């Protein structure tokens, strides 16, 4: 499966940005997807996850209430709506495909990332 992120760029503090992750090369959508990020000089941080049935969504504590993950299985695309952005949200954002429909399972595909910069 190939994953391609898009939608990154420069955002104002307090503003929104929407990321997309398009998946190709798979005949099934029966897997969970996650977003992760890596800020400059820091390690990889998990952001959010969503299973294929989209009945539940999961977020890191610092993103709850500000970020919203969603997916459109017909378009093989996962989205991350980011609101109330903070300078500390500046990072390279990756989408990841899990081995199963549980986000506790390992990942077998990653995108190259899309850069989000939050600055005035």
Secondary structure, 3 states (H helix, E strand, C coil): CEEEEECCEEECCCCCEEEEEEEECCCCCCCCEEEEEECCCCCEEEEEEECCCCCCEEECHHHCCCEEEEEECCCCEEEEEECCCCHHHCEEEEEEEECCCCCCCCEEEECCCEEEEECC
